[in-house]
Amino acid sequence: MADLSEEQIRIRSYLQGQAARLSLADLVAKVLADSGQLRSAAESAEAVDITARPAEGEWSVNEVLNHVRDSCQSVNAGMLAAAFEGRHPAPVRDSIVPTRDVRRPLEWFAAIDSERKATFERLAALAGDEHLDIAWEHPFFGPLNWREWLLFTRIHDIDHARQLESIVAALKG
């Protein structure tokens, strides 16, 4: 991995510090509370053509939400593998993956929310300190353990909520 920028170091430090300081229940609550921003952005995206890209090379609403869902599945599987089995998860990709699956924004959000809540329900059975020595590479922030990945989902949701808001604004003109 290349050297981290100052912003990447700042975010990585936040993830590591908060993940170590907060209880598992508090981490989950923080992620769930802030996922409301993604839901709100998905709601506002219901009013636009979800397959339209605001400009060449940019993502559509459908592509963004498909990416968030795919990322959610990958990160959740990784957290469960590390926390429960002490296994190194598969690498997480951070890219747009073409999909023929077109869903309304709130349908995408429901799939993300359902997947996430099922994972959080499983994690609730843990003490929260299991296999924290298992870390796997994040494309921008370096190796993170499962608690740090859990908190990362909050940042990921907020980032893509802002992206959706920008897309909606551009498409509405």
Secondary structure, 3 states (H helix, E strand, C coil): CCCCCHHHHHHHHHHHHHHHHCCHHHHHHHHHHHHHHHHHHHHHHCCCCCCCCCCCCCCCHHHHHHHHHHHHHHHHHHHHHHHHHCCCCCCCCCCCCCCCCCCCHHHHHHHHHHHHHHHHHHHCCCCCCCCCCCEEEECCCEEEEHHHHHHHHHHHHHHHHHHHHHHHHHHHC
